[in-house]
């Protein structure tokens, strides 16, 4: 078989897998948005059946042969070509897949499924002890997985690498420390400044909220003919396939900003998904997202850099006032202040931009200790509360508001949390670079013209797929190695604008 | 491998295939109900990928080995056991699957996909010539399929057997002739009788229509926690998986009865699906529908025998009047007359109970001639119009209202149409038998209590799955071989009640 034939076979295999992944994504979306109550057990079986097929396809020995036939051929001579990138990334995926024994993969999938249900009940009942054995199982299996995958010095790195290729705990820790120092400094400065005024009281009509969301998501570039907006208990974004990026939201009549920023966040994910899928490489690594942090950078950029900015609200405040009569007297400046207030709290998903990263530090340090074996599962609640007091200045009154608040560990997603802060960092790097490339960006945004920004992101991030590893992708887009400095500048500027410090 | 081990392997294989079929069903439902406009090409690929996997599973040589290990063992000693039925039916499915070469299966799937699109355009443009080459391809491939499947005397039988196991054209023809004679007789009798009064004019509020549909579908037994009701351009019913039977409708503000009877019809399908899936044999033939005609018998029974009857409207007329103010003065008797009027028309899906079967005769005779090679594709429009005049007394003014009106042939479904009339016949047989088994059935229905009827159908039809071939299933349920007589009695009684003839 020639290298070209092997490459064609590789891509056909990858594209067929992508079509199965699309079916799996639809099963998952439907489960959260549409599924009748009696159908959940059946749905779990359906997801299991397709997952098993995908796992076998990912480990198919034919893949190994095709990859060997491609590697070292003329197709990999220029690493910048789509062919070379696809071969490199398919090799990465294949090597990871074959390292995980099928029994371990199945055990992890089952533990994640039962673990998630156990976590839901434990959080509801504030009963960490009921969840602890599941967490122990998931931790044990994840450590086994890290051993199977292999690592240099730190087992945690093997897990982190699954979400963020090339990333290491030793590189994450100092970056998170920088974000902590900045947050502590900002919190110290604003301590005695008057808090910005809240938005007018609700209720905010939910039909009007939906109208505004549809207007704003379309305004920033999400085509209604390539997406859906639906309601689910937990908002999320999912790509089903080409031309089909779906987001969900949840309406709170007392506070329209929850659904609003949530939907803008998910729109950022959806715009990225449509962007890399639409680059002509769907079903191959060149048409896939670069990493979890890069994905998060797109949602955070639109949510924070754009939708919490003054230019954005110059255009959107009249739209919002047309939907909600009580906003008639609210200025864009007042809007920006209200949605930018810094208030340390117990719940990560409700956190402001500045203190959000403190939540990530807390989780990163704890999961690192768990994976290392330095922290026993039984000691997690105490360790969480101690660290929460030290980092956030708050001790959770219950585990439900503490170590049981997040879903991630209940599905075995150890090593996932750092991608949130990396995403925040990348978002700030990209928005600064976009501002250099589009000198009149604030004026464009104030005029409701978000196309130049979306086009810049499309060209420099979306269309690139997995052509470059995450850090290299950000460096190529911005012209410099990514650091926390742009995010820190952004947070300081915001504190200055809102609190005058 | 012991027979029991082989049987367990067979069933595990069948159950995993059922989970993939469920995913395919969801892809299909979503395509008609939810899919963003830009996503149709991607969806076709996803359906293609899962179809290819299913086809390979259906022909898996391991199936042949397991079946051989089971057949003739103690598992098949008593043909009435679920094991024997499953083995017999899995053998039937396997033998059919392996007879179709993969190239032919792929060619048919592609021709069906392009044919359906070509038909949609041709119907819109009233352009039979544009559709003719597609029809020719589908006919050629279907005849090739019939050859591959094999038959005794009539190629058509090989295709018919895919929908209705054991059925033959030679057995269908006299039954359809009996229905034609009855219809001609009824039409002659009512010719000079005054037509029943129409229902009051619309508009019928579509939100109120939806309210009524949800009330009535729940009333007759469709649980909202095991089903969904959504809107689609073409109403349909689909089983996604256990506890998940979905129906769709389309609202016409001028005439609430279209959505109403359509939804009751689809509810009949859904009740059957939930019934056979819920019998503990999901994913194996014992948990599958017996045939297309048996499926249709369930929709027709609820649509015609139940929902066009006086006892039904004694209970439902006040519910309808609560939704639509203009029905305040309409009696149950007037309602039954209005929805039971006999009016020959050009369009099958709008036909009344009596003339519906005339449409089926028309199509059966034409598709039989096409498959035999006695009728050329180019001559179809002329043959259709001639036969329409002879059978219905009407000549279509356009092909869009004539030979282009149905979707079936555009997807290669030759041999499907007779199942509609068989379904009508089986529905009447079953309703008569249920009436014998439940002496106070009319009183129960008039009191809004449809549980005894549903329970009788569940016990005698739904829960049986594919335990018996279709005719044997109806015979076992009713205590006599199915004939057209009960349907003819039903139609005559209705004509008598409405027209006094």
Interface residues (C-beta under 8 A of the other chain):
Chain A: X15 X16 X19 X20 X22 X23 X24 X26 X27 X30 X34 X35 X36 X37 X38 X39 X40 X41 X42 X43 X45 X46 X48 X49 X50 X52 X53 X223 X224 X225 X226 X227 X228 X240 X241 X242 X243 X244 X282
Chain B: X15 X16 X19 X20 X22 X23 X24 X26 X27 X30 X34 X35 X36 X37 X38 X39 X40 X41 X42 X43 X45 X46 X48 X49 X50 X52 X53 X223 X224 X225 X226 X227 X228 X240 X241 X242 X243 X244 X282
